[in-house]
Amino acid sequence: MTLPELPQNSALLDLLRLQGVPEERGAYAYEGWELHTHPDLVERLEDLAPQWPVLATFGMPVLAAKGIAAVVAWGMGILLVRLPEAPTEALELAEPCPPLTDPGQGWYSVCPWQSELHSAESQAQLSLLIRHALSHAATLSEDDSIDWQGRRVQAPGARKGKAAGRRPSRDQGGRGRRS
């Protein structure tokens, strides 16, 4: 599975497409592309967002919400996060990745290891940052038929079966306890 071609993803996809190298087999093959992220960083991303699907996109692991890219594990030591504002000063930043991290683009480079923090605190801070990025990315979507995790949303009034019926009220002679 790869990141969908949506207008909100176009800048990222254009950049990843430029450096993507098809590779079907080999030590560095990643879903049909040459891996452009250190395997330890791929594992770190999976640890920071357990149970979240990682989309292999042109050799880069990406997390998305509602099909909109939110986090990218880049190279050996960069997490790119899409946020409405810069991350807190408490987090160690990583080198920028122009043009995505240029002012006004909404992407920020963060160190995935946070060497200044204890391991558990680093894990907690980065996991929270990733959840924030995923939530923000979901707000950029125009698709109301899926939730932020990509699950189908049931339209109001579309319930069927037993749940669709209304339970009779006590005042209307329905079964139930009587006072």
Order of alpha helices (4+ residues) and beta strands (2+ residues): alpha-beta-beta-alpha-beta-beta-beta-beta-beta-alpha
